[in-house]
Amino acid sequence: MSRFWADFRLFWFDVVRIFALSDGEGDDVGKRQATVSTRAAWVSGGVLAAAAILLVLWFAGNWGRGEAAAALRAQAGSNAALDVAVLRSELDQERSLPFILAQDPDIVATLQHPDPASIAALNRKLATLKDGTGANVIYLLNRGATAIASSNWQDATSFVGVNYAFRPYYVRAVQDGQAEYFALGNVSLQSGLYISRRIEVDGVVLGVIVVKVEFREVEKVWGQSGADVYVTDPRGIVLLSSVPGWRFLTQAPLSPREIAAIHASAQFGDAALTKLPFGPAGEALGGDFVAISGHRLFLASAQPVGSTAWQLHVLLPARAALAAGAYTGRLTGLGITLPLLVLLGIMLYWRERSQRRGREEAAARAELERRVALRTADLQLSNARLVAEIEERQKIEVKLQTSRDELAQVNRIAMLGQITAGLAHEVNQPVAAIRSYADNAAVFLSRDDAEGARQNLATIAQLTELIGTITGELRGFSRKATGAIGPTRVKDVVDSALLLVGIRARQQAVELTADDAGPALHVIANRVRLSQVLVNLLQNALEATESRAYPKLHIGVVARGDEVRLSVADNGPGIAPEIMAALFTPFVTTKPRGVGLGLVISKDIIDEFGGRLDVTSTPDQGTCFMLSLRKALS
């Protein structure tokens, strides 16, 4: 380490000397010219390096911003699909209500005989249905389009007695049998979707049942998503929005004739129908980015709402994400460029220094030759001492390198022995049995006992299959997992883990037991990665029980409802409270050679499966790790 700092100080002393031109008496013209030339070269190199860094920052910033934009597009598309699903679910639920009510005998009877008693009973029935279905208002229109019963019959904004012949949802329902129409209520002054259904008996139209849905809860859910969401009709008019102030604004300006027609229909009351406060965000970002009120930047994504003519739009805040992407890209670019530039500078420096040292050595040799006659004896003695020191140092370095190589070779051999010892022991027994059964088969064949020979050969086949199972399981466990998550048989995972850690458990004389998982029990996981977690927990448990006189370890399998719990319990000394508090924190470990990442990785894997990894520990009584996983259909 001291040698490194000495070379480092020498490097900077030389750089400073290059820039500090001296006019002392000992400097000649050649030295000054060489120094000026070297300084000019360093200045030129610095300018080029700065230009390269600026260029890398520009490209890396654009790359990082592009990556962030792609991530935003994927997130916006996912959010839009989810929001469309929520809206369609609400629509499908409410559309079934008019269809059912159009066939209700009480409603048909009231339309045929609208006496006060039947109307009062129907009002109460509609109010009960409204509370149970989530609709905002349910009301019944007679053949003349006058509301004769309504779920809000007791409210100040009751629809009873109001004529709705001017509403398209009444006209279309009478003509086509059903209709959907989004508008602002002329009584309640609340906007919503009116779903209507014609009621007829023997081809005679009796009336129309109407259900109004206001989507307030859906808009509330959108408002909690962190993005701005709104729905437009084919004309680009905002019908629903998580931002209340955007309702009845338009994506593009409407013509005066269109505005006049909409006002005449009273669909949206006296709404101004002005354009949304959106503007272009600049060509560099792409057409799907918009600026709101001139400074708020959003990524816009749209998806059609199936079974309607609507479009759902999602606006994700983009400025911070793009800035973070550009910052990350620039950091990445600097992280790659700066070390390369530093390495290039060091290489150029050492090249120049080597050349300068060569010139100095040549001058020194000339001076030495000039004075050799005067100081021959001293130089010979000094040279002999120097040669002896160099040879001694070389011998020491050779011995040190040889010792290092031998130590590395011994360590590799020891590690190879630890890995193969258990496997050799497991395979040796079936190999010996194969030899014995093969000899017996030869004896049976010499006696013309074909059945005995066939049985011995069948046993040999089973033993070779066992050897293949052991080596195949080790090969399968070492293979990189595909990452696919799906139904996984619990028994396969437990058997795999027992096979991999069973050798060490038998060597430690650990009593290793496991519950029978059964062939039909499956969980949602990845087989190789779940085996990795279980083997890791078993290895930790084996290490924890090394100091126990009677070490025990148990694998529990319990299925409860839609959840399966795998547990690994030991009778070790338990986990200290201070370690337990930060057990799943990276680099926290109780092992002398551990790095503290095994449990962190295991917890991340179980979280990815949608499960949980919990732990309970009692001092001197052992530890139990619990894997809670989703049960899958077998």
C-alpha positions as CSV (number, residue, x, y, z in Angstrom):
1,M,0.0,0.0,0.0
2,S,2.9,2.4,0.8
3,R,4.4,1.7,-2.6
4,F,1.1,2.6,-4.3
5,W,0.9,5.9,-2.5
6,A,4.5,6.7,-3.3
7,D,3.9,6.0,-7.0
8,F,0.7,8.1,-6.9
9,R,2.5,11.1,-5.4
10,L,5.2,10.8,-8.0
11,F,2.6,10.8,-10.7
12,W,1.1,14.1,-9.6
13,F,4.5,15.7,-8.9
14,D,5.4,14.9,-12.5
15,V,2.1,16.4,-13.8
16,V,2.7,19.6,-11.8
17,R,6.2,19.8,-13.1
18,I,5.0,19.6,-16.7
19,F,2.8,22.7,-16.2
20,A,5.3,24.6,-14.0
21,L,7.8,26.0,-16.5
22,S,11.0,26.9,-14.7
23,D,13.4,29.6,-15.9
24,G,16.2,28.5,-13.5
25,E,19.8,28.6,-14.4
26,G,20.0,24.9,-14.7
27,D,17.3,24.6,-17.4
28,D,18.4,24.6,-21.0
29,V,16.4,25.5,-24.1
30,G,15.8,21.9,-25.1
31,K,14.2,21.1,-21.7
32,R,12.0,24.1,-21.8
33,Q,10.8,23.3,-25.4
34,A,10.0,19.7,-24.4
35,T,8.1,20.9,-21.4
36,V,6.1,23.4,-23.4
37,S,5.3,20.7,-26.0
38,T,4.2,18.3,-23.3
39,R,2.0,20.9,-21.6
40,A,0.3,21.7,-25.0
41,A,-0.4,18.0,-25.5
42,W,-2.0,17.7,-22.0
43,V,-4.1,20.9,-22.6
44,S,-5.3,19.5,-26.0
45,G,-6.1,16.2,-24.4
46,G,-8.0,17.8,-21.6
47,V,-10.1,19.8,-24.2
48,L,-10.9,16.7,-26.2
49,A,-11.8,14.8,-23.0
50,A,-14.2,17.5,-21.9
51,A,-15.8,17.5,-25.4
52,A,-16.1,13.7,-25.2
53,I,-17.8,14.0,-21.8
54,L,-20.2,16.6,-23.0
55,L,-21.1,14.5,-26.0
56,V,-21.6,11.4,-23.9
57,L,-23.8,13.3,-21.5
58,W,-25.9,14.5,-24.3
59,F,-26.3,11.1,-25.9
60,A,-26.7,9.3,-22.6
61,G,-29.3,11.8,-21.4
62,N,-31.4,11.3,-24.6
63,W,-31.0,7.5,-24.2
64,G,-32.1,7.6,-20.5
65,R,-35.0,9.9,-21.4
66,G,-36.1,7.5,-24.2
67,E,-35.9,4.5,-21.8
68,A,-38.0,6.4,-19.2
69,A,-40.5,7.3,-21.9
70,A,-40.8,3.7,-23.0
71,A,-41.4,2.7,-19.4
72,L,-44.1,5.4,-19.0
73,R,-45.8,4.2,-22.2
74,A,-45.9,0.6,-20.8
75,Q,-47.3,1.8,-17.5
76,A,-49.8,4.1,-19.1
77,G,-51.1,1.3,-21.3
78,S,-51.4,-1.0,-18.3
79,N,-53.2,1.7,-16.3
80,A,-55.6,2.4,-19.2
81,A,-56.4,-1.3,-19.6
82,L,-57.1,-1.7,-15.9
83,D,-59.3,1.5,-15.8
84,V,-61.2,0.3,-18.9
85,A,-61.8,-3.0,-17.2
86,V,-63.1,-1.2,-14.1
87,L,-65.4,1.0,-16.2
88,R,-66.7,-2.0,-18.3
89,S,-67.4,-4.0,-15.2
90,E,-69.5,-1.1,-13.8
91,L,-71.3,-0.8,-17.2
92,D,-72.0,-4.5,-17.5
93,Q,-73.4,-4.6,-14.0
94,E,-75.8,-1.7,-14.5
95,R,-76.9,-2.8,-18.0
96,S,-78.4,-6.0,-16.7
97,L,-80.7,-4.1,-14.3
98,P,-83.0,-2.5,-17.0
99,F,-83.2,-5.8,-18.8
100,I,-84.5,-7.6,-15.7
101,L,-86.8,-4.7,-14.6
102,A,-88.4,-4.6,-18.1
103,Q,-89.8,-8.1,-17.4
104,D,-90.8,-7.4,-13.8
105,P,-94.5,-8.2,-13.3
106,D,-95.0,-5.4,-10.8
107,I,-93.7,-2.8,-13.2
108,V,-95.9,-4.2,-16.1
109,A,-98.9,-4.2,-13.8
110,T,-98.3,-0.6,-12.7
111,L,-98.1,0.5,-16.3
112,Q,-101.3,-1.3,-17.1
113,H,-103.1,0.0,-14.0
114,P,-101.4,3.0,-12.6
115,D,-103.4,3.4,-9.3
116,P,-101.9,5.2,-6.3
117,A,-101.4,2.1,-4.3
118,S,-99.4,0.2,-6.9
119,I,-97.3,3.3,-7.7
120,A,-96.5,3.8,-4.0
121,A,-95.4,0.1,-3.7
122,L,-93.4,0.4,-6.9
123,N,-91.6,3.6,-5.6
124,R,-90.5,1.7,-2.5
125,K,-89.4,-1.2,-4.5
126,L,-87.3,1.0,-6.9
127,A,-85.7,2.7,-3.9
128,T,-84.8,-0.6,-2.4
129,L,-83.3,-1.8,-5.7
130,K,-81.4,1.4,-6.1
131,D,-79.7,1.0,-2.7
132,G,-78.9,-2.6,-3.5
133,T,-77.5,-2.3,-7.0
134,G,-75.5,0.9,-6.8
135,A,-77.5,2.8,-9.4
136,N,-78.1,6.4,-8.8
137,V,-81.7,6.7,-9.9
138,I,-84.2,4.1,-11.3
139,Y,-87.4,5.5,-12.7
140,L,-90.4,4.4,-14.9
141,L,-91.8,6.3,-17.8
142,N,-95.3,5.7,-19.1
143,R,-96.1,5.6,-22.8
144,G,-96.3,9.4,-22.8
145,A,-92.7,9.7,-21.4
146,T,-93.9,11.0,-18.0
147,A,-92.2,9.5,-14.9
148,I,-94.9,7.8,-12.8
149,A,-92.5,6.1,-10.3
150,S,-88.9,6.7,-9.2
151,S,-86.4,5.6,-6.6
152,N,-86.0,9.3,-5.6
153,W,-89.8,9.9,-5.2
154,Q,-89.3,11.4,-1.7
155,D,-86.4,13.7,-2.6
156,A,-86.6,17.3,-3.5
157,T,-85.2,16.4,-6.9
158,S,-87.8,13.7,-7.5
159,F,-88.3,12.7,-11.2
160,V,-92.0,11.8,-10.6
161,G,-94.3,13.9,-12.8
162,V,-91.5,15.1,-15.2
163,N,-91.9,14.5,-18.9
164,Y,-88.8,13.1,-20.7
165,A,-90.1,12.9,-24.2
166,F,-87.3,15.2,-25.3
167,R,-84.6,12.8,-24.1
168,P,-83.1,10.6,-26.8
169,Y,-82.9,7.7,-24.5
170,Y,-86.7,7.6,-24.4
171,V,-87.2,7.9,-28.1
172,R,-84.5,5.3,-29.0
173,A,-85.8,2.9,-26.4
174,V,-89.3,3.1,-27.9
175,Q,-88.0,2.7,-31.4
176,D,-85.1,0.2,-30.9
177,G,-86.0,-1.5,-27.6
178,Q,-83.1,-0.1,-25.7
179,A,-80.8,2.9,-25.5
180,E,-77.8,4.5,-23.7
181,Y,-77.4,8.2,-23.4
182,F,-74.9,10.3,-21.4
183,A,-76.2,13.7,-20.3
184,L,-76.6,16.2,-17.5
185,G,-79.7,15.7,-15.5
186,N,-82.2,18.6,-16.0
187,V,-83.6,18.1,-12.5
188,S,-80.7,16.8,-10.4
189,L,-78.1,18.7,-12.5
190,Q,-75.8,15.7,-12.1
191,S,-74.3,14.0,-15.2
192,G,-74.6,10.3,-15.8
193,L,-75.3,7.5,-18.2
194,Y,-79.0,6.8,-18.8
195,I,-79.7,3.2,-19.7
196,S,-83.2,2.6,-20.9
197,R,-85.3,-0.4,-21.9
198,R,-88.7,-0.7,-23.6
199,I,-91.5,-2.5,-21.8
200,E,-94.1,-4.1,-24.0
201,V,-96.8,-6.7,-23.8
202,D,-98.0,-8.5,-26.9
203,G,-96.3,-6.0,-29.1
204,V,-97.9,-3.0,-27.4
205,V,-95.5,-0.5,-25.9
206,L,-96.4,0.3,-22.2
207,G,-93.5,2.4,-21.2
208,V,-89.7,2.7,-20.6
209,I,-87.6,1.8,-17.6
210,V,-84.6,4.0,-17.1
211,V,-81.5,3.5,-14.8
212,K,-79.1,6.4,-14.3
213,V,-75.5,5.7,-13.4
214,E,-73.2,8.6,-12.3
215,F,-69.8,6.7,-11.9
216,R,-68.8,8.8,-8.9
217,E,-67.1,5.9,-7.3
218,V,-65.2,5.0,-10.5
219,E,-64.0,8.5,-10.8
220,K,-62.9,8.5,-7.2
221,V,-60.9,5.3,-7.8
222,W,-59.3,6.9,-10.8
223,G,-58.4,10.0,-8.7
224,Q,-56.4,7.7,-6.2
225,S,-54.3,6.1,-8.9
226,G,-51.8,8.9,-9.2
227,A,-52.7,9.6,-12.9
228,D,-55.3,11.8,-14.5
229,V,-58.1,9.8,-16.2
230,Y,-60.9,10.9,-18.4
231,V,-63.4,9.5,-20.9
232,T,-64.6,11.1,-24.1
233,D,-67.4,10.5,-26.5
234,P,-66.9,10.3,-30.3
235,R,-67.1,14.1,-30.5
236,G,-64.1,14.4,-28.0
237,I,-66.3,15.8,-25.2
238,V,-65.2,14.7,-21.7
239,L,-67.9,12.7,-20.0
240,L,-66.1,11.3,-17.0
241,S,-62.9,12.5,-15.3
242,S,-60.9,12.1,-12.2
243,V,-60.4,15.9,-12.5
244,P,-63.8,17.4,-11.9
245,G,-62.9,20.7,-13.7
246,W,-62.4,18.8,-17.0
247,R,-65.9,17.5,-17.3
248,F,-67.7,18.7,-20.5
249,L,-64.5,20.2,-21.9
250,T,-63.4,19.0,-25.4
251,Q,-60.2,17.5,-26.8
252,A,-60.5,19.7,-29.9
253,P,-62.4,22.9,-30.5
254,L,-66.0,22.4,-31.7
255,S,-67.7,24.4,-34.4
256,P,-70.3,27.0,-33.3
257,R,-72.9,24.9,-35.1
258,E,-72.0,21.8,-33.1
259,I,-72.1,23.8,-29.8
260,A,-75.4,25.3,-30.7
261,A,-76.9,21.8,-31.5
262,I,-75.6,20.4,-28.2
263,H,-77.0,23.3,-26.2
264,A,-80.3,22.9,-28.0
265,S,-80.5,19.2,-27.0
266,A,-79.8,20.2,-23.3
267,Q,-77.4,17.2,-23.2
268,F,-74.8,19.0,-21.2
269,G,-76.9,22.0,-19.9
270,D,-75.2,25.3,-20.5
271,A,-71.6,23.9,-20.3
272,A,-69.2,26.1,-22.3
273,L,-67.7,23.1,-24.2
274,T,-64.3,24.8,-24.3
275,K,-61.0,22.9,-25.1
276,L,-59.0,21.1,-22.5
277,P,-55.9,23.1,-21.3
278,F,-53.6,20.7,-23.2
279,G,-50.7,21.8,-25.5
280,P,-47.9,20.1,-27.4
281,A,-44.9,19.0,-25.4
282,G,-42.4,19.4,-28.2
283,E,-41.3,17.1,-31.1
284,A,-38.4,15.7,-29.2
285,L,-40.6,13.9,-26.8
286,G,-43.1,12.4,-29.3
287,G,-46.8,13.1,-30.0
288,D,-48.1,11.2,-27.0
289,F,-46.7,13.7,-24.6
290,V,-48.8,16.8,-23.7
291,A,-48.3,19.9,-21.6
292,I,-51.1,21.0,-19.3
293,S,-51.3,24.7,-18.4
294,G,-48.0,25.2,-20.1
295,H,-45.7,23.6,-17.5
296,R,-47.1,20.3,-16.3
297,L,-45.9,17.4,-18.6
298,F,-47.8,14.2,-19.0
299,L,-47.7,11.1,-21.2
300,A,-51.1,10.5,-22.8
301,S,-52.5,7.0,-23.5
302,A,-55.9,6.1,-24.9
303,Q,-57.9,2.9,-25.2
304,P,-61.4,2.3,-26.5
305,V,-64.0,1.3,-23.9
306,G,-65.5,-1.9,-25.3
307,S,-69.3,-2.1,-26.0
308,T,-69.4,1.7,-26.2
309,A,-68.2,4.5,-28.5
310,W,-66.1,6.0,-25.7
311,Q,-62.4,6.4,-25.4
312,L,-60.6,6.3,-22.0
313,H,-57.5,8.5,-21.7
314,V,-54.8,8.2,-19.0
315,L,-52.3,11.0,-18.3
316,L,-49.2,10.0,-16.4
317,P,-47.0,12.7,-14.8
318,A,-43.8,12.5,-16.9
319,R,-41.5,15.4,-16.1
320,A,-39.9,13.8,-13.0
321,A,-39.7,10.4,-14.6
322,L,-38.0,11.8,-17.7
323,A,-35.6,13.9,-15.6
324,A,-34.8,10.8,-13.5
325,G,-34.2,8.7,-16.7
326,A,-32.0,11.4,-18.2
327,Y,-30.1,11.7,-14.9
328,T,-29.6,7.9,-14.7
329,G,-28.5,7.8,-18.4
330,R,-25.9,10.5,-17.7
331,L,-24.7,8.8,-14.6
332,T,-24.3,5.5,-16.6
333,G,-22.5,7.4,-19.4
334,L,-20.2,9.0,-16.9
335,G,-19.6,5.7,-15.1
336,I,-18.4,4.2,-18.4
337,T,-16.6,7.2,-19.9
338,L,-14.7,8.6,-16.9
339,P,-12.8,5.4,-16.1
340,L,-11.9,5.0,-19.8
341,L,-10.6,8.6,-20.0
342,V,-8.7,8.2,-16.7
343,L,-7.2,4.9,-17.9
344,L,-6.2,6.5,-21.3
345,G,-4.6,9.5,-19.4
346,I,-2.7,7.2,-17.2
347,M,-1.5,5.1,-20.1
348,L,-0.3,8.3,-22.0
349,Y,1.3,9.6,-18.8
350,W,3.3,6.4,-18.3
351,R,4.3,6.3,-22.0
352,E,5.7,9.8,-21.8
353,R,7.3,9.1,-18.5
354,S,8.9,5.9,-19.9
355,Q,10.3,7.9,-22.8
356,R,11.6,10.6,-20.5
357,R,13.1,8.1,-18.3
358,G,14.8,6.5,-21.3
359,R,16.3,9.8,-22.3
360,E,17.5,10.4,-18.7
361,E,19.0,6.9,-18.5
362,A,20.9,7.5,-21.7
363,A,22.3,10.8,-20.4
364,A,23.2,9.1,-17.1
365,R,25.0,6.3,-19.0
366,A,27.0,8.9,-20.9
367,E,27.9,10.7,-17.7
368,L,28.8,7.4,-16.1
369,E,31.1,6.5,-19.0
370,R,32.8,9.9,-18.7
371,R,33.5,9.4,-15.0
372,V,34.1,5.6,-15.1
373,A,37.9,6.1,-15.0
374,L,37.7,8.1,-11.8
375,R,35.3,6.0,-9.9
376,T,35.7,2.5,-11.2
377,A,36.2,0.9,-7.9
378,D,33.2,2.5,-6.2
379,L,30.9,1.8,-9.1
380,Q,31.9,-1.8,-9.3
381,L,31.2,-2.2,-5.6
382,S,27.9,-0.4,-5.8
383,N,27.0,-2.5,-8.9
384,A,27.8,-5.7,-7.1
385,R,25.7,-4.7,-4.1
386,L,22.8,-3.7,-6.4
387,V,23.0,-7.0,-8.3
388,A,23.0,-9.0,-5.1
389,E,19.9,-7.1,-3.8
390,I,18.1,-7.5,-7.1
391,E,18.8,-11.3,-7.1
392,E,17.7,-11.7,-3.5
393,R,14.5,-9.7,-4.2
394,Q,13.8,-11.8,-7.3
395,K,14.3,-15.0,-5.3
396,I,11.9,-13.8,-2.6
397,E,9.3,-12.8,-5.1
398,V,9.6,-16.2,-6.9
399,K,9.2,-18.0,-3.5
400,L,6.2,-15.8,-2.6
401,Q,4.5,-16.5,-5.9
402,T,5.2,-20.2,-5.6
403,S,3.6,-20.2,-2.1
404,R,0.6,-18.4,-3.3
405,D,0.1,-20.8,-6.2
406,E,0.5,-23.8,-3.9
407,L,-2.0,-22.3,-1.4
408,A,-4.5,-21.6,-4.2
409,Q,-4.1,-25.2,-5.5
410,V,-4.6,-26.7,-2.0
411,N,-7.7,-24.6,-1.5
412,R,-9.2,-25.7,-4.8
413,I,-8.5,-29.3,-4.0
414,A,-10.2,-29.0,-0.6
415,M,-13.3,-27.3,-2.1
416,L,-13.5,-30.0,-4.8
417,G,-13.3,-32.7,-2.1
418,Q,-16.1,-31.1,0.0
419,I,-18.4,-30.9,-3.0
420,T,-17.8,-34.4,-4.4
421,A,-17.4,-36.3,-1.1
422,G,-21.2,-36.5,-0.4
423,L,-22.1,-37.3,-3.9
424,A,-19.5,-40.1,-4.2
425,H,-20.8,-41.6,-1.0
426,E,-24.4,-41.5,-2.3
427,V,-23.5,-43.0,-5.6
428,N,-21.0,-45.6,-4.3
429,Q,-23.7,-47.8,-2.6
430,P,-25.9,-48.3,-5.7
431,V,-22.7,-48.8,-7.9
432,A,-21.6,-51.6,-5.5
433,A,-25.0,-53.1,-5.6
434,I,-25.0,-53.0,-9.4
435,R,-21.8,-55.0,-9.4
436,S,-23.2,-57.6,-7.1
437,Y,-26.5,-58.0,-9.0
438,A,-24.5,-58.2,-12.3
439,D,-22.4,-61.1,-10.9
440,N,-25.6,-62.8,-9.7
441,A,-27.2,-62.4,-13.2
442,A,-24.2,-64.0,-14.7
443,V,-24.6,-67.0,-12.3
444,F,-28.3,-67.2,-13.2
445,L,-27.5,-67.2,-16.9
446,S,-25.0,-70.0,-16.4
447,R,-27.7,-72.0,-14.7
448,D,-30.2,-71.2,-17.5
449,D,-32.3,-69.4,-14.9
450,A,-33.7,-66.6,-17.2
451,E,-36.2,-65.4,-14.7
452,G,-33.6,-64.9,-11.9
453,A,-31.3,-63.1,-14.4
454,R,-34.2,-60.9,-15.5
455,Q,-35.0,-59.9,-11.9
456,N,-31.4,-59.0,-11.3
457,L,-31.2,-56.9,-14.5
458,A,-34.4,-55.1,-13.5
459,T,-32.9,-54.3,-10.1
460,I,-29.8,-53.0,-11.9
461,A,-32.0,-50.8,-14.0
462,Q,-33.7,-49.4,-10.9
463,L,-30.3,-48.7,-9.3
464,T,-29.0,-46.9,-12.4
465,E,-32.2,-44.9,-12.4
466,L,-31.5,-43.9,-8.8
467,I,-28.0,-42.7,-9.8
468,G,-29.5,-40.8,-12.7
469,T,-32.0,-39.2,-10.3
470,I,-29.2,-38.0,-7.9
471,T,-27.0,-36.5,-10.7
472,G,-30.0,-35.2,-12.6
473,E,-31.4,-33.4,-9.6
474,L,-28.0,-31.8,-9.0
475,R,-27.9,-30.7,-12.6
476,G,-31.5,-29.5,-12.6
477,F,-30.9,-27.5,-9.4
478,S,-27.8,-25.8,-10.9
479,R,-29.6,-25.0,-14.1
480,K,-30.7,-21.3,-14.4
481,A,-34.4,-20.9,-13.8
482,T,-36.6,-19.7,-16.7
483,G,-38.5,-17.3,-14.4
484,A,-41.9,-18.7,-15.4
485,I,-44.4,-18.8,-12.5
486,G,-47.3,-21.3,-12.5
487,P,-48.7,-24.4,-10.8
488,T,-45.8,-26.3,-9.1
489,R,-46.1,-29.6,-7.3
490,V,-45.1,-29.2,-3.6
491,K,-44.0,-32.9,-3.4
492,D,-41.4,-32.4,-6.2
493,V,-39.9,-29.3,-4.5
494,V,-39.7,-31.1,-1.1
495,D,-38.2,-34.2,-2.6
496,S,-35.7,-32.1,-4.5
497,A,-34.6,-30.2,-1.4
498,L,-34.3,-33.5,0.7
499,L,-32.2,-35.1,-2.0
500,L,-29.8,-32.0,-2.1
501,V,-29.4,-31.5,1.6
502,G,-29.9,-35.1,2.7
503,I,-26.2,-36.0,2.3
504,R,-25.1,-33.2,4.7
505,A,-27.9,-34.0,7.1
506,R,-26.8,-37.6,7.4
507,Q,-23.2,-36.6,7.8
508,Q,-24.2,-34.3,10.7
509,A,-26.5,-37.1,12.2
510,V,-29.5,-34.7,11.9
511,E,-32.9,-36.2,12.4
512,L,-34.5,-34.8,9.2
513,T,-38.3,-35.4,8.8
514,A,-40.9,-34.0,6.4
515,D,-44.7,-34.1,6.1
516,D,-46.2,-36.0,3.2
517,A,-47.3,-33.3,0.7
518,G,-49.3,-35.7,-1.5
519,P,-49.2,-35.7,-5.3
520,A,-52.1,-33.4,-5.8
521,L,-51.0,-30.4,-3.8
522,H,-49.8,-27.5,-6.1
523,V,-48.8,-23.9,-5.4
524,I,-48.2,-20.9,-7.6
525,A,-44.4,-20.7,-7.9
526,N,-41.3,-21.6,-10.0
527,R,-40.0,-25.1,-9.2
528,V,-36.2,-24.3,-9.4
529,R,-36.5,-21.0,-7.5
530,L,-38.8,-22.4,-4.8
531,S,-36.3,-25.3,-4.4
532,Q,-33.5,-22.7,-4.1
533,V,-35.4,-21.0,-1.2
534,L,-36.2,-24.3,0.6
535,V,-32.6,-25.5,0.2
536,N,-31.3,-22.2,1.6
537,L,-33.5,-22.4,4.6
538,L,-32.5,-26.1,5.2
539,Q,-28.8,-25.2,4.9
540,N,-29.2,-22.4,7.5
541,A,-31.0,-24.8,9.8
542,L,-28.3,-27.4,9.4
543,E,-25.7,-24.8,10.3
544,A,-27.8,-23.6,13.3
545,T,-28.0,-27.2,14.7
546,E,-24.3,-28.1,14.4
547,S,-23.7,-27.5,18.1
548,R,-26.8,-29.5,19.3
549,A,-26.3,-33.0,20.8
550,Y,-29.5,-34.2,19.1
551,P,-30.1,-32.0,16.1
552,K,-33.6,-32.1,14.6
553,L,-35.1,-30.5,11.5
554,H,-38.6,-30.8,10.2
555,I,-40.3,-29.7,7.0
556,G,-44.0,-29.0,7.5
557,V,-46.6,-29.0,4.8
558,V,-50.1,-27.6,5.6
559,A,-52.9,-26.6,3.2
560,R,-55.5,-24.2,4.5
561,G,-58.2,-22.9,2.2
562,D,-56.5,-21.2,-0.8
563,E,-53.1,-21.1,0.9
564,V,-50.3,-23.7,1.4
565,R,-47.8,-23.2,4.2
566,L,-44.3,-24.8,4.0
567,S,-42.3,-24.6,7.2
568,V,-38.6,-25.4,8.1
569,A,-38.2,-25.8,11.9
570,D,-35.0,-26.6,13.8
571,N,-34.0,-27.0,17.4
572,G,-31.0,-24.8,17.2
573,P,-30.1,-21.9,19.6
574,G,-32.6,-19.5,18.0
575,I,-31.9,-16.0,16.6
576,A,-30.7,-13.1,18.8
577,P,-33.3,-10.2,19.1
578,E,-30.9,-7.7,17.7
579,I,-30.3,-9.9,14.6
580,M,-34.1,-10.7,14.3
581,A,-34.9,-7.0,14.1
582,A,-32.9,-6.7,10.9
583,L,-33.0,-10.3,9.6
584,F,-34.2,-9.4,6.1
585,T,-31.8,-6.5,5.7
586,P,-28.9,-7.0,3.2
587,F,-25.5,-7.9,4.6
588,V,-26.9,-8.8,8.1
589,T,-25.6,-12.3,9.0
590,T,-24.6,-14.4,12.0
591,K,-22.3,-16.7,9.9
592,P,-18.5,-16.1,10.1
593,R,-18.2,-16.5,6.3
594,G,-21.7,-15.3,5.4
595,V,-22.5,-12.2,3.3
596,G,-26.1,-11.7,4.5
597,L,-27.9,-12.0,1.2
598,G,-29.5,-15.5,1.3
599,L,-32.6,-14.6,3.3
600,V,-33.0,-11.3,1.4
601,I,-33.0,-13.1,-1.9
602,S,-35.3,-15.8,-0.6
603,K,-37.8,-13.2,0.6
604,D,-37.8,-11.4,-2.7
605,I,-38.5,-14.7,-4.5
606,I,-41.4,-15.5,-2.3
607,D,-42.8,-12.0,-2.6
608,E,-42.6,-12.4,-6.4
609,F,-44.7,-15.5,-6.1
610,G,-47.4,-13.5,-4.2
611,G,-46.6,-15.2,-0.9
612,R,-45.0,-14.4,2.4
613,L,-41.8,-15.4,4.3
614,D,-42.2,-15.2,8.1
615,V,-40.0,-16.3,10.9
616,T,-40.5,-17.1,14.6
617,S,-37.6,-17.8,17.0
618,T,-37.3,-18.7,20.7
619,P,-33.9,-18.6,22.4
620,D,-32.5,-22.1,23.0
621,Q,-35.6,-23.7,21.5
622,G,-35.1,-23.2,17.8
623,T,-36.3,-21.3,14.8
624,C,-39.2,-21.8,12.3
625,F,-39.3,-20.2,8.9
626,M,-42.8,-20.2,7.3
627,L,-43.4,-19.9,3.5
628,S,-47.1,-19.0,2.8
629,L,-47.9,-19.6,-0.9
630,R,-51.0,-19.4,-3.0
631,K,-52.6,-22.7,-3.7
632,A,-53.0,-23.7,-7.3
633,L,-55.5,-26.0,-8.9
634,S,-53.9,-29.4,-9.5
